[in-house]
Amino acid sequence: MGGAVVSKVPFYTVRIRNIPSSTDRSSLLESLGCPQDTVLSLEVGPYNFTKMTATVTVQGTHKVDELLKLNNTSLGGSSRVESRVLVDTRFDGFTVVAGGTNGNLDIIAIHGLNGHAFSSWAVNDVMWLRDLLPKRVPNVRVLLYGYNANYVEDPFMFRINKYARLFLQSLKALADIRSRRVIFICHSFGGLVLKRALMDIAENPFEYSALQHVGLGVVFLATPHRSSEYTSNDIASILVNIAKISSGVKGLNSRRAEQLSRSLQWDSKEVMDMARSFRFHYCRESQLQFANFCEQLPMKLSKTIDGLVVNPYSATLEVLHARKFSISNRDHVTIAKYADPNEEAFNLLVGELTRMVIFARERGILVIPRLLLLTPPSF
């Protein structure tokens, strides 16, 4: 993965919310005791436009602990409760990492199993949704969505309906959602959560009236849509593979994997039923565009077996107008991580986002004044 310099000191990112809207980058870094060249975003919050949210990337746990001590304190010295900032590393709910104040287009990223709303998309101090994408698709608001996707802590992790409902509740709560249009980028299990959410919107038009026309497109990154008819990789075994990778192979021994596989049999049926139902709802959908990105590099699935976590057949959405891309230099984890704006895989993804925006603009679905979409370089 070109462009990333491996650091001996790990990078961590802290989220700071409830920052006064008058705060600028320089004064914020000074208040935090961080160098002026610290990588960060500082954007208007998604729920309250009078407050701002920052993501600050620092080196080492010592600085993280120092910043976390600022939680529930005021950076400006005020004693008023409403001026106190909220500092965390969990990133639950929505976090804006790029403003896009001149248009009505959002890009929302949903991470996968055992993932994290920020680090799932980051390589060292480069987080492409924050640091690279806004330069290629200007004036687009970029949001991260975080949820507790830890299957170890939550025995109902694979009950997708629960996570879809939580996502839709958070989406409805966005202050300006009725005037926005959204392209979703989903990694692995996050794609299943979104599919269930989109079906809920289609099946419950009154409950989700504010969200009926929100979606413009979806980019699926190694999402397991279906079982393979030609290999032994059914959905249950694919989900076990995802669990192995997300928890670390050492953290999931063969006995635990077997138990997990049995417990996933119902989830496997649910995923296949959802695939058929989703195809029914969206096979002729003219507004919603789809793109599938498939991993091509194997990962270690056990001490003796290497393989693709999600095979290309499973990673292909059964919708006729869905486009498919095989990414030769990416495995299941790195297919969501980009550090070099010139690499081919990143430019393919930017190209698909651009195509979806142009499609929507040409049909009058999306209106963005003076939006300049930068095309990827030729290879």
C-alpha positions, 0 to 999 in steps of 0.5 A, a space after each residue: 500500500 504505497 504512500 504510507 510510512 510505517 511509524 514506530 509509534 502507533 497513531 490514534 485518533 480522538 473525537 472531540 464534540 461540542 466545540 464552540 463554532 467560533 473555534 478555529 484550527 490553530 486555537 483548538 490545537 493550542 488548547 489541546 497542547 498539540 503541534 500545529 502540524 497535527 492532522 485533524 478535521 474540524 467540522 460543523 456537527 451533524 446534529 447541532 449546527 452551532 457546535 463543531 466536532 474534531 477528529 485529532 490524530 496523535 502518536 502514542 497512548 500517552 497523548 490520547 490519555 492526556 486528551 481524554 482527561 479534557 472530557 467534560 471540561 471547557 477548552 475556553 475556561 468557561 464554567 458553563 455546562 453547555 460549553 464543556 467538550 465531549 472527548 472519546 475514542 469510540 466514535 459511536 453514531 455519526 462523525 463529520 470528517 469533511 464539511 461539504 457546506 456548498 452542496 446537498 450530498 453526503 458520503 456515509 461510511 459504515 464499517 464491518 464486524 469488530 471494526 471501528 468508525 475511524 481506524 477501519 479506514 485508516 493507515 497510520 495517520 492517513 484516513 482517506 475519507 478525511 484526508 484524501 477523498 475531500 480533495 477529489 470530490 469537493 463540497 461533499 460532506 463525509 460522515 462516519 457511522 460507528 456502532 458496537 460491532 463486537 460479536 464477542 461482547 454481543 451474542 446477537 451480533 449477527 442479528 442484522 435487524 437490530 443494527 439496521 434499526 439503530 442506524 436508521 434512527 441515527 440517520 433520521 436524527 441528522 438535523 438536515 436529512 430531508 434535504 440531503 442525498 447520500 452515497 454509502 460506502 460499506 465494508 464487509 458486514 457493514 454492507 449487510 447492515 445497510 441492505 437491511 436498512 434500505 429494505 426497512 425504508 422501502 417496506 415502511 414508507 410512513 415510518 421512514 418518510 424522511 428517508 425515502 429518497 435519500 439514497 443515491 448509491 452504494 459502494 460495497 467493499 467485500 460484502 458477503 451478499 450470498 452463498 456460492 453455488 459452485 464452492 463450499 463457501 456458504 454464508 455461515 462459513 464466510 461469516 466465520 472467516 470474517 470473525 476469524 480475521 476481525 478477531 485475529 486467528 489466534 482469538 478464534 480457535 477451531 472449537 470456537 469457530 465450530 460453535 460459531 458456525 453452528 450458531 450462524 446457521 440461522 443468520 446464514 438463512 437470514 442473509 440469503 433471504 435478505 439477498 432475495 428480498 433486496 433483489 426484489 426491491 432494487 433490481 429495477 431501481 433507477 435511482 440507486 446505483 451499486 458498485 461491488 469491490 472484491 478482494 483478491 489477496 488471500 488471508 490466513 484463515 487458520 494456522 494451515 489455510 490461507 484464502 479469500 475471506 469473501 470470495 468474488 461470487 459472494 461479494 457480487 450483488 445480484 442486481 443487474 445494474 451493479 458494477 463489479 471490480 476485482 482489486 488485485 492488491 487488496 485483502 479483506 482488511 486493506 480493501 477499506 484502507 488507502 494511503 496513496 491518492 495515486 494508487 489504482 484501487 483508490 482511483 477506481 473507488 473515486 471513479 465510481 463515486 463520481 459516476 454515481 454523482 454524475 448519474 444523479 445530476 443528469 437525472 435531476 435527482 441531485 443539485 449541487 451548484 458549481 460542483 467540480 468532480 475531479 476525474 482520476 488519472 489514467 493508468 
